[in-house]
Amino acid sequence: MSVIGGTYVLLIILLLLGDAAYMVQGSDWHKFLFENPILRALAKPEIRYSITLSLISCTLSAILSVFVAVPIGWLLARLKFRGRNLVDAVLDIPIVLPPLVVGLSLLILFQFWPFTARLPGIGKSLNELIVYQVPAVILAQFAVAAAFAIRTMKATFDGINPRCEQVALTLGCSRAQSFMRVALPEAGRGMLTAFTLAWARALGEFGPLLIFAGATRNKTEVLSTTVFLEMSIGDLEAAVAVSLIMVFAAVVVLLITRIWGSRDVMV
């Protein structure tokens, strides 16, 4: 068992070392410090734009994911209602669906009313305002990342003893008050874990973005699509450099989760 596990860990380490070795091969210290591919990639305006858009869109989609995940996770953990298992299964669909299918489904959904109806005072439909625009980036990331945040928050509330909430109910609190004053404060570490996992998932999302938001430079380009665009024009060094930037961001997020998040609820 330890050999199988150790082999997989070694594979992950070798993948990262391979990227790093590709970046430094054939360069001296001066060239490595001042002319390495990461610095050259960061000098490109389109890559700086994709980094900025990635930070903004991932943060917004992670906030939206936690905003949705907290009440849903609590409901699934505390309440028994008819159709609960069906709702639980539906929430897992974005996790098991191929990412391209999620993007395609979003694209098809926005071809129907009310998304095609003209908004009064604006003269444009939601389809025109969202599809292949920056909001599509956030929505595509949210569609997948929220499912992971919900799983995390359900595990969080499953791990919190409901007795304190029941005592609050017997003392005169409403269910909403017991949730806000008792359950929510105890779920703080789980919320941080859900946020960081949703953020990391949004950062690595590619398929839904390509279908629903496109990969237009200086418009809907984020880091994952930058790797694809740089590969498509044959600039492998820039693609690997952007990949290493994403690896660095993912490692930071995982460290935050390990240090301040709840270790028992990570999915």
JOVEN-V103178 format. One record per helix or strand of 3 or more residues. SS is the DSSP state (alpha for helix, beta for strand). FROM is the first residue (numbers start at 1). TO is the last residue. Records with the same first field share a line. If there is no record, write none. Layout:
SS->FROM-TO + FROM-TO
This chain:
alpha->2-24 + 29-34 + 37-42 + 45-78 + 84-91 + 93-96 + 99-109 + 126-130 + 134-158 + 163-170 + 175-186 + 188-204 + 207-213 + 223-232 + 236-260 + 263-265
